Amino acid sequence: MNKALKIIGIAAALSLLVALALVGYDFFKTRQAFPPKTFIGAIDVSDLTQDEADAKLKSYPLSAVFTPLVTLEAKEFLFAFSPENLGISILYDESLRNAFDLTHKEGYLKELKDRLKKGSVLAPLILKVDENKLRTELSDLAPAINSTPKDATILFYEETGGFHVESEEAGRELDINKSVDRIKASLQDGKKVVPLFVNYTYPRVTEKVLREHPPISRLSAFTTYYGTHDSPNRIHNIKLIASWINDRLLMPGDVFSVVEIIGEVTPERGFKEAYVILGGELVPLLGGGACQIATTLYNAVQLADLKVLQRRNHSFYFNIYPLGLDAGVYPGQLDFRFSNNTNYPVLIKSVATNKRLSFRIYGTPTGKTVKMSAPAIMGRGRNGAFVPMSLRQVIAYDVPFKTTVVKSVYDKEGNKINEEVIGSYYKLYGEKSNVPIRRPESR
């Protein structure tokens, strides 16, 4: 029994001596070198001095020490770069000093305890980024990320009443400055996948709004017909502009301008010469016929009780237009403008054939009814004063005349809720015999 205890005591003493020897050896060795299982980046620098670790790190390419690829994310976009292409490099002195401080900071016994507990030490790399190179790479990939916002759209089938809504798309713009800062900070944290900083612009027209309030109930419709002597050029211009207006969606508060729709009047955009009233004469100019667009749309707008912002009648009245309810337009001179004063989206549909032009306005039912009175006519008498006349008298006397049309709006119970007097002034009831023509229109 005593012999056994003696043997156990000797063994324990020897074990303690061995342990102390190992600890002593480890202590003296790790004072000038990295402890076992120490990694800087992906490289094992166990038992190496700082100089030895420096040499070992520099013997490997950056891809082996850090990572083969750095991935930049922008939602559905992924871009993979080698670290070198992004201007990333290692600050070796700082990385070694940081790793050594990390493994020699709290006294040997505390360090040993932490090593035994954790098993290994992973020291991060201290990296440097060439911002100019990084900005160049980000600038090159920006066009693949950047986009303009796209409104939701509605495709409405008048024949069936069915519709289809395409969802909106947010606009994107890569913020290079903030992305550079984010990449630098993420790399220092050892991250190999970095989300880029992207600014988003959200469109006004959303799928949610169009589905909640689809503009598929007809609010108004109006049609005008061409004159018997209208040229193919004039009809061509009308069809061209009408095609640009068709399926135009207006959100609450949006302003519609015929001049803005017409844009630059050039042959390259498809315009041809047709008669335009200019300086009291009919003159063939590019875009002639736009007034029929404005007049037809003006009447549809009035019947839908949208808010008219700008309208002026022609200086001469032509009987292809409703008397007292025409609208002149020509870029740089006249415009017809209105706004969607409802609380819901409004959709404009147009049809232009070889004989007629039609506009139909769709939205959410308002319950309102609009009625337009017959025009009251005042012609200039012999003494210069305006007196009541019939249209036949105005034509026979060939005199300037005024008209007034009363627009009355009723709610769904039939109560009048608004009244507006629309006034117009015409130099003449226009016909070829009394309207000067500067030069003939090409046919």
C-alpha positions as CSV (number, residue, x, y, z in Angstrom):
1,M,0.0,0.0,0.0
2,N,2.7,2.5,0.9
3,K,4.7,1.4,-2.1
4,A,1.7,2.1,-4.4
5,L,1.2,5.5,-2.9
6,K,4.9,6.2,-3.3
7,I,4.8,5.2,-7.0
8,I,1.7,7.4,-7.6
9,G,3.4,10.3,-5.8
10,I,6.5,10.0,-7.9
11,A,4.4,9.8,-11.1
12,A,2.5,12.9,-10.1
13,A,5.6,14.7,-9.3
14,L,7.1,13.7,-12.7
15,S,4.0,14.8,-14.5
16,L,4.1,18.1,-12.8
17,L,7.7,18.5,-13.7
18,V,7.0,17.6,-17.3
19,A,4.1,20.0,-17.4
20,L,6.1,22.8,-15.8
21,A,8.9,22.1,-18.3
22,L,6.5,22.2,-21.2
23,V,4.9,25.4,-19.9
24,G,8.3,26.9,-19.3
25,Y,9.4,25.9,-22.8
26,D,6.2,27.3,-24.2
27,F,6.6,30.5,-22.2
28,F,10.1,31.2,-23.4
29,K,9.4,30.2,-27.0
30,T,6.2,32.3,-27.3
31,R,7.7,35.5,-25.9
32,Q,9.4,36.1,-29.2
33,A,7.2,34.0,-31.5
34,F,3.6,33.4,-32.3
35,P,1.9,30.7,-30.2
36,P,0.8,27.4,-31.8
37,K,-2.3,27.4,-33.9
38,T,-2.0,31.1,-34.8
39,F,-3.2,32.2,-38.2
40,I,-2.9,35.6,-39.9
41,G,-5.5,35.6,-42.6
42,A,-5.4,32.1,-44.0
43,I,-1.7,31.5,-43.3
44,D,-0.4,29.5,-40.3
45,V,2.3,31.4,-38.5
46,S,2.6,29.1,-35.5
47,D,6.0,29.2,-33.7
48,L,7.3,31.8,-36.1
49,T,8.9,35.1,-35.2
50,Q,7.5,38.3,-36.7
51,D,10.3,38.4,-39.3
52,E,9.7,34.7,-40.2
53,A,6.0,35.3,-40.4
54,D,6.5,38.3,-42.5
55,A,8.6,36.3,-45.0
56,K,6.1,33.5,-45.1
57,L,3.1,35.9,-45.7
58,K,4.9,37.6,-48.5
59,S,5.7,34.3,-50.2
60,Y,2.0,33.7,-50.9
61,P,-0.1,35.6,-53.4
62,L,-2.8,37.9,-52.0
63,S,-5.5,35.4,-53.2
64,A,-4.0,32.7,-50.9
65,V,-3.6,34.9,-47.9
66,F,-6.9,36.8,-48.1
67,T,-9.4,35.4,-50.6
68,P,-9.5,34.5,-54.3
69,L,-12.6,36.6,-54.9
70,V,-14.4,39.6,-53.4
71,T,-18.1,39.6,-54.2
72,L,-20.0,42.9,-54.5
73,E,-23.8,42.7,-54.2
74,A,-26.6,45.0,-55.4
75,K,-29.8,43.0,-54.8
76,E,-30.1,40.7,-57.9
77,F,-26.6,41.7,-59.1
78,L,-23.4,39.9,-58.1
79,F,-20.0,41.0,-59.2
80,A,-16.9,39.0,-58.4
81,F,-13.4,40.6,-58.5
82,S,-9.9,39.4,-57.5
83,P,-8.7,41.5,-54.6
84,E,-6.0,43.0,-56.8
85,N,-8.5,44.3,-59.3
86,L,-10.2,46.2,-56.5
87,G,-6.9,47.8,-55.4
88,I,-6.7,45.7,-52.2
89,S,-3.3,45.0,-50.7
90,I,-1.9,43.8,-47.3
91,L,-0.3,46.1,-44.8
92,Y,2.2,43.5,-43.6
93,D,3.8,45.4,-40.7
94,E,0.5,46.4,-39.3
95,S,-1.0,42.9,-39.7
96,L,2.0,41.3,-38.0
97,R,2.0,43.8,-35.2
98,N,-1.7,43.5,-34.6
99,A,-1.5,39.7,-34.6
100,F,1.4,39.7,-32.1
101,D,-0.4,42.2,-29.8
102,L,-3.5,40.0,-30.0
103,T,-1.5,36.9,-28.8
104,H,0.6,38.8,-26.2
105,K,-1.7,41.3,-24.5
106,E,-2.8,40.0,-21.1
107,G,0.0,38.0,-19.5
108,Y,1.2,34.5,-20.3
109,L,-1.1,32.6,-18.0
110,K,-4.2,34.4,-19.4
111,E,-3.0,33.9,-23.0
112,L,-2.4,30.2,-22.3
113,K,-5.8,29.8,-20.8
114,D,-7.4,31.4,-23.9
115,R,-5.4,29.3,-26.3
116,L,-6.5,26.1,-24.5
117,K,-10.1,27.2,-24.5
118,K,-10.3,28.5,-28.1
119,G,-7.9,26.1,-29.7
120,S,-6.6,28.6,-32.2
121,V,-6.1,32.3,-32.8
122,L,-7.4,33.9,-36.0
123,A,-5.7,37.3,-36.5
124,P,-7.3,39.5,-39.2
125,L,-5.3,41.0,-42.0
126,I,-4.9,44.8,-42.0
127,L,-5.7,45.8,-45.6
128,K,-5.1,48.8,-47.7
129,V,-7.4,49.9,-50.5
130,D,-6.4,52.0,-53.5
131,E,-9.5,54.2,-53.6
132,N,-8.8,55.4,-57.2
133,K,-8.6,51.9,-58.5
134,L,-11.7,50.9,-56.6
135,R,-13.7,53.9,-57.8
136,T,-12.7,53.1,-61.4
137,E,-14.0,49.5,-61.0
138,L,-17.3,50.8,-59.4
139,S,-17.7,53.4,-62.2
140,D,-17.3,50.7,-64.8
141,L,-20.0,48.5,-63.3
142,A,-22.4,51.3,-62.4
143,P,-24.2,51.3,-65.8
144,A,-25.2,47.6,-65.2
145,I,-26.8,48.6,-61.9
146,N,-28.3,52.0,-62.6
147,S,-31.8,52.3,-64.0
148,T,-34.6,54.8,-64.2
149,P,-37.8,54.2,-62.3
150,K,-40.5,52.6,-64.3
151,D,-44.2,53.3,-63.5
152,A,-46.7,50.5,-63.3
153,T,-48.8,50.4,-66.5
154,I,-52.3,49.3,-67.3
155,L,-53.4,47.8,-70.6
156,F,-57.1,48.2,-71.0
157,Y,-59.2,46.4,-73.6
158,E,-62.2,48.6,-74.3
159,E,-64.0,45.8,-76.3
160,T,-64.1,43.4,-73.4
161,G,-63.6,45.7,-70.3
162,G,-60.6,43.5,-69.3
163,F,-57.3,44.9,-68.2
164,H,-53.8,43.9,-67.4
165,V,-51.4,45.6,-64.9
166,E,-47.6,45.5,-65.2
167,S,-45.9,46.2,-61.9
168,E,-43.6,49.2,-61.3
169,E,-39.8,49.0,-61.1
170,A,-37.7,51.2,-58.7
171,G,-34.9,53.3,-60.2
172,R,-31.4,52.5,-59.0
173,E,-28.3,54.6,-58.7
174,L,-25.0,53.3,-57.4
175,D,-23.6,55.6,-54.7
176,I,-19.9,55.2,-55.4
177,N,-18.6,57.3,-52.5
178,K,-20.7,55.4,-49.9
179,S,-19.9,52.1,-51.5
180,V,-16.2,52.8,-51.3
181,D,-16.6,53.5,-47.5
182,R,-18.7,50.4,-47.0
183,I,-16.2,48.1,-48.9
184,K,-13.3,49.4,-46.9
185,A,-15.1,48.9,-43.6
186,S,-16.3,45.4,-44.6
187,L,-12.8,44.3,-45.7
188,Q,-11.4,45.3,-42.4
189,D,-14.0,43.1,-40.7
190,G,-12.7,40.2,-42.9
191,K,-15.9,40.1,-45.1
192,K,-15.5,38.7,-48.6
193,V,-19.1,39.5,-49.7
194,V,-20.0,43.2,-49.5
195,P,-23.4,44.8,-50.3
196,L,-23.0,47.9,-52.4
197,F,-24.7,51.2,-51.4
198,V,-27.5,51.8,-53.9
199,N,-30.0,54.6,-53.8
200,Y,-33.5,53.7,-54.9
201,T,-36.1,56.0,-56.5
202,Y,-39.7,54.8,-56.4
203,P,-42.2,55.6,-59.1
204,R,-45.5,57.4,-58.5
205,V,-47.6,54.9,-60.4
206,T,-47.8,51.6,-58.5
207,E,-49.5,48.3,-59.2
208,K,-51.3,48.6,-55.9
209,V,-53.0,51.9,-56.9
210,L,-53.9,50.7,-60.4
211,R,-55.5,47.5,-59.0
212,E,-57.4,49.3,-56.3
213,H,-58.7,52.0,-58.6
214,P,-58.3,50.7,-62.2
215,P,-59.3,53.5,-64.8
216,I,-61.8,51.3,-66.7
217,S,-65.1,53.2,-66.3
218,R,-65.8,55.5,-69.1
219,L,-66.2,59.1,-67.9
220,S,-66.6,60.7,-71.3
221,A,-66.2,60.3,-75.1
222,F,-66.1,62.8,-78.0
223,T,-65.6,62.5,-81.7
224,T,-64.9,65.0,-84.5
225,Y,-64.8,64.4,-88.2
226,Y,-62.4,65.8,-90.8
227,G,-63.4,68.3,-93.5
228,T,-64.1,67.1,-97.0
229,H,-61.1,69.0,-98.3
230,D,-58.7,67.8,-95.6
231,S,-55.4,66.8,-97.0
232,P,-53.7,63.4,-96.4
233,N,-50.9,65.4,-94.7
234,R,-53.3,66.8,-92.1
235,I,-54.9,63.4,-91.4
236,H,-51.4,61.9,-91.1
237,N,-50.4,64.4,-88.4
238,I,-53.6,63.8,-86.5
239,K,-53.0,60.1,-86.5
240,L,-49.4,60.6,-85.4
241,I,-50.2,62.7,-82.4
242,A,-53.2,60.6,-81.4
243,S,-51.0,57.6,-81.3
244,W,-48.8,59.3,-78.8
245,I,-51.8,60.2,-76.6
246,N,-53.4,56.8,-76.7
247,D,-53.1,54.9,-73.3
248,R,-51.8,58.0,-71.6
249,L,-52.3,57.6,-67.8
250,L,-52.7,60.6,-65.5
251,M,-52.4,60.3,-61.8
252,P,-54.2,62.7,-59.4
253,G,-52.8,66.2,-59.9
254,D,-51.0,65.3,-63.1
255,V,-51.1,68.0,-65.8
256,F,-51.5,67.1,-69.5
257,S,-50.2,69.5,-72.2
258,V,-50.8,68.9,-75.9
259,V,-47.7,71.0,-76.7
260,E,-45.6,68.7,-74.6
261,I,-47.0,65.7,-76.3
262,I,-46.3,67.1,-79.7
263,G,-42.7,68.0,-78.8
264,E,-40.3,69.1,-81.4
265,V,-42.1,69.6,-84.8
266,T,-39.7,68.2,-87.3
267,P,-39.8,65.9,-90.4
268,E,-37.6,63.5,-88.5
269,R,-40.3,62.9,-86.0
270,G,-42.8,62.2,-88.7
271,F,-44.6,65.5,-89.2
272,K,-45.8,66.8,-92.5
273,E,-47.0,70.2,-93.7
274,A,-50.7,71.1,-93.4
275,Y,-52.7,74.3,-93.0
276,V,-52.2,76.3,-89.8
277,I,-53.8,79.6,-88.9
278,L,-50.9,82.1,-88.7
279,G,-51.2,85.9,-88.6
280,G,-54.8,85.7,-89.9
281,E,-53.9,83.5,-92.8
282,L,-53.8,79.7,-93.6
283,V,-50.2,78.7,-94.0
284,P,-48.9,75.2,-94.6
285,L,-46.6,74.3,-91.7
286,L,-45.3,71.1,-90.2
287,G,-47.7,69.7,-87.7
288,G,-50.9,71.2,-89.1
289,G,-54.0,69.4,-87.8
290,A,-52.9,69.5,-84.1
291,C,-55.9,71.8,-83.4
292,Q,-58.3,68.9,-84.1
293,I,-56.4,66.9,-81.5
294,A,-56.8,69.8,-79.0
295,T,-60.4,70.4,-79.8
296,T,-61.6,66.8,-79.6
297,L,-59.7,66.2,-76.4
298,Y,-60.9,69.5,-74.9
299,N,-64.6,68.4,-75.4
300,A,-63.9,65.0,-73.9
301,V,-62.1,66.7,-70.9
302,Q,-65.1,69.0,-70.3
303,L,-67.5,66.2,-70.4
304,A,-65.4,64.3,-67.9
305,D,-65.3,67.4,-65.7
306,L,-61.5,67.5,-65.5
307,K,-59.9,70.9,-64.8
308,V,-59.1,72.9,-67.8
309,L,-56.0,75.0,-67.2
310,Q,-55.4,76.6,-70.6
311,R,-57.6,76.9,-73.7
312,R,-58.1,79.4,-76.5
313,N,-60.4,79.2,-79.5
314,H,-59.3,79.6,-83.1
315,S,-59.3,83.1,-84.6
316,F,-61.5,81.7,-87.4
317,Y,-64.3,79.2,-86.8
318,F,-64.4,76.1,-89.0
319,N,-67.5,73.9,-89.0
320,I,-65.7,70.7,-88.4
321,Y,-65.5,71.8,-84.7
322,P,-68.3,72.2,-82.2
323,L,-69.2,75.9,-82.1
324,G,-67.9,77.7,-79.1
325,L,-66.0,74.6,-77.9
326,D,-62.9,74.5,-80.1
327,A,-59.3,74.7,-78.9
328,G,-56.3,76.0,-80.9
329,V,-52.8,74.6,-80.4
330,Y,-49.4,75.1,-81.9
331,P,-46.0,74.8,-80.2
332,G,-44.6,78.1,-79.3
333,Q,-47.9,79.9,-79.7
334,L,-50.9,78.1,-78.2
335,D,-51.4,75.2,-75.9
336,F,-54.3,73.2,-74.4
337,R,-53.6,72.0,-70.9
338,F,-55.7,70.3,-68.2
339,S,-55.2,68.4,-65.0
340,N,-56.6,65.3,-63.4
341,N,-58.5,66.9,-60.6
342,T,-60.0,63.5,-59.4
343,N,-58.6,61.4,-56.6
344,Y,-57.9,58.4,-58.9
345,P,-56.0,57.5,-62.0
346,V,-57.4,58.6,-65.4
347,L,-56.7,56.9,-68.7
348,I,-57.0,58.4,-72.2
349,K,-57.8,56.3,-75.2
350,S,-57.7,57.6,-78.8
351,V,-58.7,56.3,-82.2
352,A,-57.9,58.2,-85.4
353,T,-59.1,56.9,-88.8
354,N,-59.2,58.4,-92.2
355,K,-62.5,60.1,-91.4
356,R,-62.7,60.8,-87.7
357,L,-60.9,61.3,-84.4
358,S,-62.2,60.1,-81.1
359,F,-61.0,60.5,-77.5
360,R,-62.4,58.5,-74.6
361,I,-61.5,59.2,-70.9
362,Y,-61.7,56.4,-68.3
363,G,-61.4,56.6,-64.6
364,T,-63.3,55.8,-61.4
365,P,-67.1,56.6,-61.5
366,T,-67.9,60.0,-60.0
367,G,-71.7,59.9,-60.4
368,K,-71.5,63.3,-62.0
369,T,-73.3,64.4,-65.2
370,V,-72.1,67.2,-67.5
371,K,-74.4,69.1,-69.8
372,M,-73.4,71.7,-72.4
373,S,-75.9,74.3,-73.6
374,A,-76.3,75.3,-77.2
375,P,-74.1,78.2,-78.1
376,A,-75.5,81.7,-77.8
377,I,-74.2,83.9,-80.6
378,M,-73.5,87.6,-80.7
379,G,-72.4,89.1,-84.0
380,R,-70.9,92.5,-84.7
381,G,-73.6,94.8,-86.0
382,R,-73.3,97.8,-88.3
383,N,-72.6,100.2,-85.4
384,G,-69.8,97.9,-84.1
385,A,-71.7,96.6,-81.1
386,F,-72.3,92.9,-80.7
387,V,-76.0,91.9,-80.9
388,P,-77.7,88.5,-80.9
389,M,-77.6,86.7,-84.2
390,S,-78.2,83.3,-85.6
391,L,-75.4,81.3,-87.2
392,R,-77.0,81.8,-90.6
393,Q,-76.8,85.6,-90.1
394,V,-73.2,85.4,-89.0
395,I,-72.3,83.5,-92.2
396,A,-74.4,85.8,-94.4
397,Y,-73.0,89.1,-92.9
398,D,-69.4,87.6,-92.7
399,V,-68.8,89.5,-89.4
400,P,-66.8,88.8,-86.3
401,F,-68.9,87.1,-83.6
402,K,-68.8,85.8,-80.0
403,T,-70.3,82.7,-78.5
404,T,-71.1,81.6,-74.9
405,V,-71.7,78.0,-73.9
406,V,-72.9,77.1,-70.4
407,K,-71.5,74.0,-68.8
408,S,-73.6,72.6,-66.0
409,V,-72.4,69.8,-63.7
410,Y,-74.8,67.7,-61.6
411,D,-74.2,65.2,-58.8
412,K,-75.6,61.7,-58.8
413,E,-78.9,62.9,-57.2
414,G,-79.4,65.4,-60.0
415,N,-78.4,68.5,-58.0
416,K,-76.4,71.2,-59.9
417,I,-73.0,71.5,-58.2
418,N,-71.2,73.8,-60.7
419,E,-71.8,76.1,-63.6
420,E,-69.3,77.6,-66.0
421,V,-69.7,80.0,-68.9
422,I,-67.3,79.3,-71.8
423,G,-66.7,82.3,-74.0
424,S,-65.1,82.4,-77.5
425,Y,-64.4,85.1,-80.0
426,Y,-64.0,84.5,-83.8
427,K,-62.9,87.0,-86.4
428,L,-64.9,85.1,-89.1
429,Y,-66.9,82.0,-89.8
430,G,-64.1,80.6,-91.9
431,E,-64.4,79.4,-95.5
432,K,-61.9,79.6,-98.4
433,S,-63.7,82.6,-99.8
434,N,-63.1,84.7,-96.8
435,V,-60.0,83.3,-95.1
436,P,-56.7,84.4,-96.8
437,I,-54.4,81.6,-97.9
438,R,-50.8,82.5,-98.1
439,R,-49.9,79.5,-100.3
440,P,-51.5,76.3,-101.3
441,E,-51.1,73.1,-99.2
442,S,-49.2,70.3,-100.8
443,R,-51.3,67.3,-101.7
